């Protein structure tokens, strides 16, 4: 990946184009207290993201650090960034609510009634 020394703002995504590789520009898009790194193909006329990674919020990262150290911190409210952005309809595997984290993929099993 070729990092760009003087990144410019992408007009569509309003984030800094920080790298370029194989016809794809990597854009760091600010999201509240964290960033989302997205890959947008140069030949895409609509500027749709081909890949994207969300970095955890500071609160989620601190919660996970406490859990790994053996503490039992209470769930955050909202319990994860995905739940917040989906108005509580979705949760990811990094959710701070242990029950939701454990039951997240149960409907994917063949024995599930869903």
C-alpha positions in Angstrom: 0.0 0.0 0.0 1.3 3.4 -1.0 0.7 6.0 1.8 0.1 9.5 0.6 2.4 12.1 2.2 0.0 15.0 1.8 -3.5 13.6 2.0 -6.4 15.5 0.5 -10.0 15.4 1.4 -12.2 13.2 -0.7 -15.2 15.4 -1.8 -17.8 12.6 -1.6 -16.7 10.9 1.7 -15.4 14.0 3.4 -12.4 12.1 4.8 -8.7 12.1 4.1 -7.4 9.9 1.2 -4.4 8.4 3.1 -3.3 5.7 0.7 -3.7 4.3 -2.8 -3.2 0.8 -4.1 -4.3 -1.2 -7.1 -6.9 1.3 -8.3 -8.3 1.8 -4.8 -8.1 4.8 -2.6 -8.2 4.3 1.1 -10.1 7.0 3.0 -10.1 7.7 6.7 -13.6 9.0 7.5 -14.2 10.6 10.9 -17.1 9.2 12.9 -17.6 10.9 16.2 -14.6 9.9 18.3 -13.2 7.2 16.0 -12.6 6.6 12.2 -13.8 4.3 9.5 -11.3 3.2 6.9 -13.0 2.6 3.5 -11.7 1.4 0.2 -13.2 3.1 -2.8 -12.3 1.9 -6.4 -11.2 4.7 -8.6 -13.4 3.6 -11.5 -16.6 3.5 -9.4 -18.7 6.4 -10.7 -20.8 6.4 -7.5 -17.9 6.3 -5.0 -19.3 3.3 -3.2 -17.1 1.6 -0.6 -15.8 -1.8 -1.6 -14.4 -2.5 1.9 -14.7 -0.8 5.3 -13.5 -1.2 8.8 -14.9 0.6 11.8 -12.6 1.2 14.7 -14.2 0.8 18.1 -15.2 3.8 20.1 -13.1 4.8 23.1 -15.8 3.6 25.5 -16.1 0.2 23.8 -12.4 -0.3 23.8 -12.2 0.6 27.5 -15.0 -1.8 28.3 -13.3 -4.7 26.4 -10.0 -4.0 28.2 -11.7 -4.2 31.6 -13.5 -7.5 30.5 -10.2 -9.1 29.3 -8.6 -8.1 32.7 -11.2 -10.2 34.5 -13.6 -7.5 35.5 -17.4 -7.7 34.8 -18.2 -4.2 33.6 -21.9 -3.5 33.0 -23.1 -3.1 29.4 -22.7 0.3 27.8 -25.8 2.2 26.8 -26.1 1.7 23.9 -24.3 -1.5 24.2 -22.4 -1.3 20.9 -21.8 1.1 18.1 -23.8 -1.0 15.7 -26.8 -1.0 18.0 -26.6 2.8 18.2 -26.5 3.3 14.4 -29.3 0.8 13.8 -31.5 2.2 16.6 -31.1 -1.0 18.6 -32.1 -3.4 15.8 -28.6 -5.0 15.3 -25.7 -5.9 17.5 -22.2 -7.2 16.5 -19.9 -9.8 18.0 -18.2 -7.0 19.9 -21.3 -5.9 21.7 -20.8 -5.1 25.4 -24.0 -6.9 26.4 -22.8 -10.4 27.1 -26.3 -12.0 26.5 -26.6 -10.3 23.1 -23.0 -11.3 22.3 -23.6 -15.0 23.1 -27.0 -15.2 21.4 -26.0 -13.1 18.3 -25.4 -16.1 15.9 -28.0 -18.6 17.4 -30.5 -18.0 14.5 -27.7 -19.1 12.1 -27.7 -22.6 13.4 -29.8 -25.3 11.7 -31.6 -26.2 14.9 -32.8 -22.6 15.4 -36.5 -22.0 15.1 -35.9 -18.7 13.3 
